[in-house]
């Protein structure tokens, strides 16, 4: 997954983009892709009214339904930088429509503090004509986002999301489904000596869900990621990054009735990486990356009659990329191919991918 990340300069460009889209898909196994895609559109109807549309998807550990675009109508008619917004998603099945509001202090994309409240599946109970299911506690999401330049060198980012536990009664099947989640992102970058950047980023999410029928089934998914890196730019055409990243993914499944679904599953990796990017013409560039990580995967069954499993290995890959970009670098199309340095003679290929980013 790390090999398919957008490089630092593209990440910074996207951070300040209010009109654009990007997508990245990279192979993480014989049958699966890691997908990251996002669309941002903004149009000012006047000096006081903005309309925004946003769609974001990130998939790497499980198949997810496609999200609905989020529509925002923002008002800022005052001399002070305060923005009030109405948010919502439209869905053919009205049960799945969302409705919410937000307030922002400061104007995006930089130096702001923003609070969002969103009621998900807002019309579910009143518009459900398909079955007898209903919410006894409807899903609700509370978010806080902040981005601030403390001075010309120090830049901080904060994003936090908490969902209220939902309870859905599936009355025809006599089941009760519950779910809650939370998410946190912290970022800090120090820009020094004009062309040097030292950055640290932490990302966490946790999803807890359960299904009660004749037996109780529960699943808790947790992900933690810490990335520290240094990036330097040379002569406007070279970009070098050296860093380290720690990732820990855990999946706890509880089902007493079926022993093979009653376990603690974890995957962790600590890796060192380095990348070198060079734009060698007005439209083309090459990019190579070396990634070396110590990997640990284990599954511990709570039933003693099933044997636990554990695997440890060192994985090394070389990623090669070729980029075709616009003259102003606002659009970049990137092709990736990786080599398996662990067994280059017998199994040389280690996955490929395509990325595209465009700032309108």
N, C-alpha and C positions, 0 to 999 in steps of 0.2 A: 504493500500500500504506500509506503513512504516513497518508493521509487516513482510513483505517479503523481506526487504532489506538484502543484504549481510552484515554480521557483520564487524566491523572495521578492524580486522586482515585480513579478506579475501579481503576487499576493498584495503588495502595496498598491499597485495600480487598481486592483479590484476593490480594495478597501475604500477608495475615494470615488468609485464609480456609482453613479445614480441611474444611468441608462446603459444597459448592456446585458450580455448573457455569457455563460460559460458552461462547459461540460467536460468531464474527464471520465473515461472508462478504461480500467486496466485489469488484466487477468490476475486473479489471486488463486486460481486452481483450475482443474480441467473443465469445470462446469459453471464457474462463477466469476463475475466481474465486480470490482469495487467501483461504485458509481457516485460521482459528485456533480450536481448540476444546480444552476441557479439563474433566474431571470429577474432583472430589476428594471422597471420602467417608471419614469416620473414625467409628468406634464403639468406645467403651471398654467391654470386657466386665467389667473390674474396675479397681482402682487400679494393677494391675501389667500388664495385657494390653490392647493396642489392636489393632484390625483396620482396615486402610486399603485402599481401592481407588482407583486412579488411572488415568486414560486421557488421553493428550495427543496432539494432532495439529497439525501446522503444514505447510501446503502452499502453495507459491507459484511454484516454478520447474519442477515436474514432477509427474506423477500418481504417487501412492504407495499401496501397499496399506494398508488400515486396520489400526492396531495392535491388539494384544490388551490387555485391561485388566490392570494389574499389581496383584497381591494381596500385601499385606504383613501379617505377624503380628509385632507388636513387643512385646518384654518389657522392663520396667524395674522390677524388684522391689527395687531398692536405694534407700537414702537419697540416694546421690549421683546426679546427673543423667546417667546412662549408659543407652543404649537398645540392645538387640540385636534384630535383625530377620531373619526369613526371608522371601525374596521369590520370586515365581514368576508365570508366566502359564499359563493353561489354553488348549489348542487342540484342536479336534476331530481334526486331524491331529497325533498325538502328536510327530511329528518337529519341530514348530514350538514346542513348549513350552520355556519358559525357567525357570532355577532359579538362585537366588543368595542372598546374605546382605549385611547392612549393620551398621555400628556407628555410633552417634551420641553425641557428647559435647555435652551440653546438650539441651534439649527444644525441638522445633519448635513454632511457625514462626519464632522469633527466637532469636538468640544461641546458635548451635549450629555444630558442625563434624561433617560426616557423610561416611563412606566407604562406597561400594557396589561390590560385585563381582557380576557377573551372567553366567552361562553361557547363551548363546542357542542355540536348537535343540539342547537338551541331549541328547535321545534320538534324534537324527537317524540316526546309524549303526545303532543297535540296533533302531529301529522302522521303518526304511524298507523297505516291502514293495512299493513301486510301481515302482522301477527299480533300476539298479545304481549310482546316484550315492552318493557318500560324502564326508565331510569327512576330509581328512588333517590339517587344523588347524581346529578348531571355533571359531566366533566367540565372543569373550569381551569384555565391556565393563567398564571400570574408571572409576568416577566419584567426584568430590569436590565437595561442596557446603558452603558456609558462608554464614552471615548473622549480622551482628554490629552492634550499636549501640555505637560507641566512647564516646559520651557522649549526652546528650539531644539533640544537634544533628547529629551525624555518623553516617551509616548506610552500611555497606558490604555488598556481595553478591559472591560468587564461585562460579562453577560451571565445572567442567572434566570433560570426558569423552574417553576414549581407548579405541579398540577395537583388540584384537589382530588382525593381518592374518589373515583366514580364507582357506582354500584348499578349494574344492569340486571334486571330480573328477566330471564328467558323462561316465561311461564309455561309455554307449551312443553318444553323439555324439563321443566321444574329444576332449572339451574340458576345459579347466581354468579355473575362474573364481576370481579373487582380489579381495578388497576390504578396505580399511581406512578408518577415518575418525577425526576428532577434532573437538572442539567446545569453545569457551571463551566465557564470559560474565563481564563485570566491570561492576559498578555502584557508584557512589558518589553520595550525595546529602547536601547540607548544608542543614539546616532552621534558618533564622535569622529573627529578628524575628517569630516566631510564625506568620505567614501567608505567608512567602516560602520558596521552595525552589529551590536551584540543584543540578542533577543532570547527571551524565555517565554514559553507558553505552556499552560496547563489546561487540560480538558477532561471533564468527567461527566458521565451520565449513569443513571440507575433507573431501571424499570422493574416494577414489582406487580405481578398479576396472579390472580387465582381464580379457580373455577370450582364451585361446590355443587355436587350432584349427590349421588350415593356415597362417593368418596370425595376427599378434598385434594385438589391438585394445585400446586403453586410453583411459580417460576420467578427467579430474581436474576436479572442480567445487569452486570456492573462493568464499566469500562473506565480506566484511568490512563492518561497519556501525559507525559512530561517531555518537552523538547527544549533543548538548549543549543544555540548555534551562533556562529560568527560568520558574517558575510562582508566581503569587500568587493568594491567595483574598481576596475582598472581601465583607464583610457576609453571610457564610454562604450566599450565593446566586450569586455571580459567581466564575468561575475563568478566569484569563488565563494563556496560555502563549506564550512566544516562544522559538524555538530554531533550530538548524541541524543538518542530518544529512548525512553522507557515506556512500554505499553503493557498493561495488565488487563486481560479480559476474563471474566468469570461468569459461569452459567450454573445456577443452582436450581435443580429440578426436584420436586417433591411429589411422589405418588406411591403411597404405601402398597396399593393394590398391585402395581406392576413394578417389581424390583429393578428391572432394567431401566426404569424411568425415575429412579430414586438415587440421585448422585450429585456430587459437586464436581464440576468441570472447569478447568482453568487453563489459560494460555498466556504466557508472558514472554516478552523478548526485550532485551537491552541491546541496542545497536549503536555502532559508530558509522558515520557516513560522511562523504565528501563529494561535492559536485563542482564541475567546471563548465561554464557556458561562454560561448564566443559567437558573436554576431559578425560574420566574415563578409557580408555584403549588405546592400540596402534591403534585401528581402529574405536572406537566409542565415541560419545559424546552426551550430551543432552544440550538443550538450551531453556530457557523460557524467555518470554517478557511480560511486563504489559504495556498497552497503554490506556491512558485516555485523551479524547479530548472534547472540547466544539465545537459543530458544528452549523453552521448557513447556511441555504439555502434559497434563495429568488429569485423570478421571478417577475419583474416589467414590465407590459405591457404599451406601449406608447399610446395605444388606451384606453380612459377612460371608455369605456363600458365593458371592460374585467377586472375582479377582479385580483389584485395582490395576490401572495402567499408568505408565509414566514413560515419557520420551524426552531426551535431552540431545541437543545437537547444535552445531555451529553452522549457520547458513551465510553464504557469501554470494553476492550477485553483482554483475557489472551492467548498468543500464546505459544504452546508447540512444540518443534522440536526435532528430533532425527537425528543425523549425522553419516554417515559411511564414513571414510576417509582413505587415504593411510597412511602408516607409517610416511612418510616425510611431510604429510599434503598438498601436492601439488594438490591433488584431493579430493573433498568433495561432497558427495551426501546428500542432506538434505530434510527431509520430515516435513511439517508443518501442524499443526491443531490448530484451535483457538476456544476458548469458549466465548460465549456471556455473560458477567457478568451482563449486564443490565436486562436480563430475563433468568437466568440460568435454572429455573425450566421448563418453557414452550417452550423456544427456545434456547437450550444450544449451538448448533453449530454456528460458526461464520466464516466459510470458511477454506479452506486448500490450500496447494500449494506444489510445488517441486522445488528445486534449485540444480544446479550442476555447479561446477567450476573446471577447470582443467588447470594446468600449465604444458606445455610440456617441 
